[in-house]
């Protein structure tokens, strides 16, 4: 018996005498193949579900915002609503006026359709955004001449935003001719006015969907003479302290709008 170097019989050692494996019969052997998975693509899959149609803009439900100092709420409530600057009502005079006297004079001298027509001071102003340009200027302590020097530097938390909608204020005015939309500051000679419902609907759609300019931040929604307080559905405040103060003022009135703390509406602008 011949031994290999591993101490085994030479014929039984797989290392020294490796067995020759038989070749497979390719004529009878079948190979099971696997379908390769497609390589991952960087292109996202498209949904097979039908794409939803873009909802049309409903301008009647557009929110509008009126900024005032919290100390003015008592006078607003005693007048049962917001009253235009041109009104003779004593309670309409704000205790703390955010508007400079020169700006008020300019609005009294700006006529909607020429001398003899109502002037801008006959209208209660609203903004289309809680981040309207002039409100942001006030929050930043700007020296904008439209803003009263006496309110410059006051914390934004001392102010409130009275919120309604286009439809509520328009219906309260009992006539579309009591509404004007301005596509910029009403005193600016470049500003255009829309005075009929069809015209102001078109202007609202244009400024609200224009992504190239800041038209929405400059535009004004103007309601003639008065805006009843029942059209105010929300009062935005900066913090819990302001919310408690507003609720305390409202408790003796017949009005119960929602009072909501929303700090972003009162934050210092990023570029201030």
C-alpha positions in Angstrom: 0.0 0.0 0.0 1.4 3.3 -1.0 0.8 6.1 1.4 0.7 9.8 0.4 2.4 12.5 2.4 -0.8 13.0 4.4 -0.6 9.5 5.8 -3.5 8.2 3.7 -3.7 5.6 1.1 -2.7 7.4 -2.0 -5.8 6.4 -4.0 -8.1 7.7 -1.2 -6.5 11.1 -0.7 -8.5 13.8 -2.5 -5.5 16.2 -2.5 -2.9 13.9 -3.8 -5.2 11.9 -6.1 -8.1 14.3 -6.9 -11.1 12.6 -8.5 -12.0 13.6 -12.1 -15.5 14.9 -12.2 -17.6 13.7 -15.1 -18.5 16.3 -17.6 -22.2 17.3 -17.8 -24.2 16.1 -20.7 -25.2 19.4 -22.3 -27.7 17.7 -24.5 -29.9 16.7 -21.6 -29.1 19.2 -18.8 -31.5 22.2 -18.5 -30.3 25.4 -16.8 -32.7 27.3 -14.6 -32.3 31.0 -15.5 -33.4 34.0 -13.4 -35.0 37.0 -15.0 -32.6 39.9 -14.2 -34.0 42.8 -12.2 -33.9 46.1 -14.0 -31.3 48.5 -12.8 -32.5 51.3 -10.6 -33.2 54.5 -12.5 -32.5 58.0 -11.3 -35.8 59.0 -13.0 -38.7 58.9 -10.5 -41.6 56.6 -11.4 -44.6 58.3 -12.8 -47.8 57.6 -11.1 -50.4 55.8 -13.2 -53.1 57.6 -11.3 -54.8 60.4 -13.2 -53.3 63.8 -12.3 -55.6 66.0 -10.3 -56.8 69.2 -11.9 -55.6 72.5 -10.4 -58.3 74.0 -8.3 -59.5 77.3 -9.6 -58.8 80.3 -7.4 -61.8 81.4 -5.4 -61.2 85.1 -4.8 -64.4 85.4 -2.8 -62.8 83.3 0.0 -59.5 85.3 -0.1 -58.6 86.4 3.4 -58.1 90.1 4.0 -56.3 91.7 7.0 -56.6 95.0 8.8 -53.8 96.0 11.2 -54.6 98.0 14.3 -53.1 98.7 17.8 -54.8 96.6 20.5 -55.8 99.9 22.3 -58.0 100.8 19.4 -60.3 97.7 19.9 -62.6 99.4 22.4 -63.3 102.2 20.0 -63.9 99.8 17.1 -66.3 97.8 19.2 -68.2 100.9 20.3 -68.6 101.8 16.6 -69.8 98.3 15.9 -67.0 97.9 13.4 -64.2 99.6 11.4 -65.0 103.1 10.3 -63.3 104.9 7.4 -61.0 107.9 8.2 -63.4 110.3 6.5 -66.1 109.4 9.0 -67.2 112.1 11.6 -67.6 109.5 14.3 -65.3 110.4 17.2 -64.9 106.7 18.2 -63.4 106.1 14.7 -60.3 108.1 15.7 -57.7 105.6 16.7 -56.1 105.9 20.1 -52.8 104.7 18.6 -52.5 105.6 14.9 -50.2 103.5 12.8 -50.6 106.0 9.9 -48.7 109.2 9.7 -50.8 112.4 9.4 -49.1 113.2 6.0 -50.2 109.8 4.8 -53.8 110.4 5.9 -53.8 113.8 4.2 -52.5 112.2 1.0 -55.3 109.6 1.1 -57.9 112.3 1.6 -56.6 114.1 -1.5 -56.5 111.0 -3.7 -59.8 110.5 -5.6 -60.9 107.2 -7.0 -62.3 108.6 -10.3 -61.3 112.3 -10.3 -62.4 115.3 -8.3 -65.9 114.9 -7.0 -65.7 111.2 -6.6 -65.0 109.5 -3.2 -61.5 109.7 -2.0 -59.4 106.9 -0.5 -60.1 108.2 3.1 -63.7 107.2 2.5 -62.6 103.5 2.6 -61.5 101.1 5.2 -58.2 99.5 4.1 -57.3 95.8 4.2 -54.3 93.9 3.0 -54.3 90.7 1.0 -51.5 89.2 3.1 -50.5 89.2 6.8 -47.0 90.0 5.5 -48.0 93.1 3.6 -45.1 95.4 2.8 -46.2 98.3 5.0 -47.0 96.0 8.0 -43.5 94.5 7.6 -42.0 98.0 7.5 -43.8 98.8 10.8 -42.5 95.5 12.4 -39.0 96.4 11.3 -39.1 100.0 12.8 -38.9 101.5 9.3 -38.8 105.3 8.7 -41.3 104.9 5.9 -43.2 108.3 5.7 -46.5 106.5 5.6 -46.0 105.3 9.2 -46.5 107.4 12.2 -43.3 108.3 14.0 -45.1 107.8 17.4 -45.6 104.1 16.7 -42.1 103.5 15.4 -40.3 101.1 17.6 -43.5 99.7 19.3 -43.3 96.0 19.6 -45.4 94.1 17.0 -47.0 92.2 19.8 -49.0 95.4 20.7 -50.9 95.2 17.4 -53.6 92.8 16.2 -54.7 91.6 12.7 -58.5 91.7 12.1 -59.2 89.0 9.5 -62.2 88.7 7.2 -62.8 87.5 3.6 -63.6 89.3 0.4 -67.1 87.9 0.2 -68.0 88.8 3.8 -67.0 92.4 3.5 -68.4 92.8 0.0 -71.8 91.4 1.2 -71.8 93.6 4.3 -71.4 96.7 2.0 -74.6 95.8 0.2 -73.3 96.5 -3.2 -70.2 95.7 -5.3 -69.7 99.4 -6.0 -68.7 99.8 -2.4 -65.5 97.8 -3.0 -62.3 98.9 -4.6 -59.1 96.9 -5.2 -55.9 98.8 -5.7 -52.9 96.9 -7.2 -50.5 99.0 -5.0 -50.4 101.7 -2.4 -53.6 103.7 -3.0 -51.7 107.0 -3.0 -49.1 106.0 -5.5 -49.9 107.6 -8.9 -48.9 104.4 -10.7 -51.5 102.4 -8.8 -54.6 101.3 -10.7 -58.1 100.9 -9.2 -60.7 98.3 -10.0 -64.1 99.5 -9.0 -66.6 97.0 -10.4 -67.0 93.4 -9.3 -65.8 92.0 -12.7 -62.8 94.4 -12.6 -61.8 93.7 -9.0 -62.2 89.9 -9.5 -59.8 90.1 -12.4 -57.3 92.3 -10.5 -57.4 90.0 -7.5 -56.7 87.0 -9.6 -53.8 88.8 -11.2 -52.1 90.0 -8.1 -52.7 86.8 -6.2 -51.2 84.6 -8.9 -48.4 86.8 -10.0 -45.2 85.1 -8.7 -42.8 87.5 -10.4 -43.7 90.6 -8.4 -44.7 91.5 -4.8 -48.0 92.9 -6.0 -50.0 90.9 -3.4 -47.9 92.4 -0.6 -48.6 96.0 -1.8 -52.2 95.7 -3.0 -55.1 97.1 -1.0 -58.7 95.9 -0.6 -60.9 99.0 0.2 -64.4 98.9 1.7 -66.5 102.0 1.6 -67.5 103.8 4.9 -67.8 101.0 7.4 -67.1 97.3 7.9 -69.3 95.7 10.6 -67.4 93.8 13.2 -69.5 90.7 12.7 -67.6 90.2 9.4 -64.3 89.8 11.4 -64.0 86.0 11.9 -60.5 85.9 13.3 -58.2 88.2 15.4 -54.6 87.3 15.0 -52.3 88.1 18.0 -48.6 87.6 18.8 -48.7 85.7 22.1 -50.8 84.4 24.9 -50.7 87.7 26.8 -52.1 89.5 23.8 -54.8 86.8 23.4 -55.9 87.2 27.0 -56.0 91.0 26.6 -58.2 90.8 23.4 -60.5 88.3 25.0 -61.0 90.5 28.0 -61.9 93.4 25.7 -64.4 91.2 23.8 -66.1 89.7 26.8 -68.4 92.7 27.3 -69.4 92.8 23.6 -71.7 90.7 21.4 -68.9 89.6 19.2 -67.0 86.3 19.5 -64.5 86.0 16.7 -61.8 83.4 17.1 -58.6 84.8 18.8 -55.6 83.0 17.6 -51.9 83.2 18.5 -49.8 83.2 15.3 -46.3 84.5 16.0 -45.1 84.5 12.3 -47.5 87.4 11.5 -45.6 89.5 14.1 -42.1 88.3 13.6 -39.3 90.7 12.6 -38.8 90.5 8.8 -35.7 88.5 7.8 -34.1 91.3 5.9 -34.7 94.0 8.6 
